[in-house]
Amino acid sequence: MNFLRSLADRDRVFDFLVPAASPVDVRHGPILYLEDVTVSFDGFKAINDLNLTIDDGELRCIIGPNGAGKTTMMDIITGKTRPDAGKVWFGSRHDLLTMNEPEIASLGIGRKFQKPTVFEALTLFENLELAMAADKRILPTLTARMTPAIRDRIEEVLETIGLAELRLRPAGILSHGQKQWLEIGMLLMQRPRLLLVDEPVAGMTEQEMERTAELLTGLAGKQSVVVVEHDMGFVRSIARKVTVLHQGSVLAEGSMDQVSNDPKVVEVYLGADAEEEVA
Amino acid sequence: MHWLGRPFTERSTQLFLGVLLAALTLVTILHVAVPQGHPLHVSAYTVNLLGKYLSYALLAVAVDLIWGYLGILSLGHGAFFALGGYAMGMYLMRQIGDRGVYGHPELPDFMVFLNWDSLPWYWTGFDMAWFAFIMVLLAPGLLALVFGFLAFRSRVTGVYLSIITQALTFALMLAFFRNEMGFGGNNGLTDFRDILGFSLRSDATRLGLFIATGVALAVGYVLCRAIVSSKLGRVCVATRDAEARTRFIGYRVERFQLFVFVVSAMLAGLAGALYVPQVGIINPSEFSPVFSIEIVLWVALGGRATLYGAVIGAILVNYAKTVFTGVMPDAWLFALGAMFVLVTVFLPKGVAGLLAYRVRRRKHRGEDDESPTPRGKEVSA
């Protein structure tokens, strides 16, 4: 009887009626949830029983030596690589293992690759315009209008990445660091819920690093941000919580101080540098 | 259709249309109102020659659209130009009627000569102007659609695409050389009499064709400008510079390439259709790979990715060709080669780049005279 009543309940929405592009459900806290994920390439276990939880609005840094599985983990989340076993959930409603790359991207997971690629012949404003979430078929693109709402959104992102003064200059004139920021801006135009950022400060000057740190910490709260980075000084400057990967699984997790004092971590990753630093 | 109106608000388009309109008016007045023998009189021969240049200019605009903005170097655009030309030539052949050498009421002379007793099926309908004019756009458009679909879907780009477009036009040239194809073999289609009832031998018709070509150039230019100044145009430039990245942010790059390729091919076909009645013949030599490469040279000389540069390049090079082949026919190819080398070395952005540079410099100097603000600090609008 109760079952029949529940069928007649007008407030009820059946799971199969919920469109795949429905909003991400983060009522339970985590926006990204990986459980017992394993991937092997030709017998080599790149990811081995990995468990990781990212909360909504969190800024998380992931560090680890080369070959620890950082990039593979990103590939799994964005749908580029399929794990052999395990669960990957986005919020508590979307099973990422059942989706392909464009579907995952349209759910709101944006990824920034190491090498910045912007459209050098176009202005910063136009770069952001193209990256914006919109109908990207031919005719809608041909007849697209610049509305005040779009303009405001682009200006807002230009302010966020601190390049508003250069809005009408071609992106080709930007420095390496500024290109990285523009690329983060292009990700923001797609209104992502979760940003995956791969080595954002590689090749940056001190000042640019500081600026990037401000940018990423400013984003956290509105978006969840996962940063993979080698530069310990940079990680120290932004991280509230750090995850250390080693041989495809989590070795330690906690604040930067906790992690860098962890003897296991010191042994496998931080090595001599960190001992000096800690001492 | 607001995107079609956008170009009219741009300075460069207004300037281009103004200059084109002034040139058309001036030539018309000097041809009609100034008596023959007067030093300022423009002869029917010159009007005809200018009309030919304008159809080349439209062809160059079509090539600039895909090469300049999308980075697709087509070395086979002569094929689309020639197909449009053949569609127009077939219409003009049917207009001859029984006035041919053999006086057959229906068959063109070359078919009578080959002892054919009826028109091949693909010649049906070409006695009607509207049908022929649609085919002028449809035939090159369809070829571009099929060819482009296969090429872009397989992600053939860069130099490989250039090579297969060369192969395409070469294959078509060999095919059209054959008498069995039913397009007049190596003689092509010629001996045209009239178009839409007007005699092609009268000066008035030639002037009309010249003006029609000018109008077609204006329409083609505005269409291309509307495309490149829309968001789609920016997607094209993005594709040209970083194809993988464009795909990654969600654009189906191969569809954009196909769309622009087809538009460009149709414009090239239109140019060919306007060219044929003005020169009075269409034969397979228009399919020759060398001609397609020459078109690219016009665009390179005039300046890529500006559209008006393509027009300037096409007119300049063809004027130089007319002069040179009159004075020293053997030296023409050397002159073309030298021009190309000099422009690539000294004017990497072509003639249009030089013009833009001069305009910018004058503007800078003007600003300096008016306000003593220090230069070097960039002010963004």
Contacts between the chains, C-beta under 8 A, distances in Angstrom:
chain1	res1	chain2	res2	distance
A	102	B	250	7.2
A	105	B	250	7.3
A	117	B	242	5.3
A	117	B	244	7.8
A	117	B	245	4.5
A	118	B	242	7.8
A	118	B	245	7.9
A	119	B	237	6.8
A	119	B	238	4.4
A	119	B	241	5.5
A	119	B	242	6.0
A	119	B	245	7.3
A	119	B	246	7.8
A	120	B	241	5.9
A	120	B	242	8.0
A	121	B	237	5.3
A	121	B	240	7.6
A	121	B	241	5.5
A	122	B	234	5.9
A	122	B	237	6.0
A	122	B	238	6.4
A	126	B	234	5.2
A	129	B	231	6.8
A	129	B	234	7.0
A	130	B	231	7.4
A	130	B	234	5.9
A	130	B	235	6.3
A	130	B	238	5.7
A	130	B	246	7.7
A	130	B	249	6.6
A	130	B	251	7.8
A	131	B	249	5.2
A	136	B	250	4.8
A	136	B	251	5.1
A	136	B	252	7.3
A	137	B	252	7.5
A	137	B	255	7.7
A	138	B	232	6.8
A	138	B	255	5.8
A	138	B	256	6.2
A	138	B	259	5.2
A	141	B	230	7.4
A	141	B	231	5.1
A	141	B	232	4.6
A	141	B	235	6.0
A	141	B	251	7.6
A	141	B	256	7.7
A	142	B	3	6.1
A	142	B	227	7.0
A	142	B	230	5.2
A	142	B	231	7.3
A	142	B	232	4.3
A	143	B	2	7.4
A	143	B	3	5.2
A	143	B	230	7.3
A	144	B	230	6.9
A	144	B	231	4.2
A	144	B	232	7.8
A	145	B	2	6.8
A	165	B	380	5.6
A	166	B	380	6.6
A	167	B	380	6.5
A	168	B	380	5.3
A	168	B	381	5.7
A	169	B	378	7.4
A	169	B	380	6.7
A	186	B	249	7.0
A	190	B	249	7.8
